[in-house]
Amino acid sequence: MEQLAVLFAASFAAATLVPLPSEAALFAYLQLHPENRALAVAVATLGNTAGGMTSYMIGRLIPQRTLNVKAVEWLRRYGSPVSALAWLPIVGDALSVAAGWLRINGIAVLAFMAAGRLARYLAVAAVS
């Protein structure tokens, strides 16, 4: 059970500005406990989504002003579906913060963010 807590923590931290490879944590856990594949994917998805939504909430705290950043422009143009890409390295954190800063609907962001992260972890589980 403590290994799942570590997986959750690593996945949460990886979704913030901390550069951790949550995929490696999931892969390592699955090498030790392949029988817990669905549970591990769920824990990693929950942790990573919670970390992404933390970044979203931080974005909501940033005062509004005009910015011309690529992540912000993507979100203005395409809305919450872009948050499905929030798992991507480097730009993912910016997408999460920008979604909050733009006040994009939090429920929609949560749904797309979770779907994107779940798809990534399912892919990791499939190759482990």
Buried (B, 14 or more C-beta within 10 A) or exposed (E): EEBBEBBBBBBBBBBBEEEBEBBEBBBBBBEEBEEBBEEBBBBBBBBBBBBBBBBBEBBBEEEEEEEEEEBBEBBEEEBBBBBBBBBEEEBBBBBBBBBBBBEBEBEBBBBBBBBBBBEBBEEBBEEB
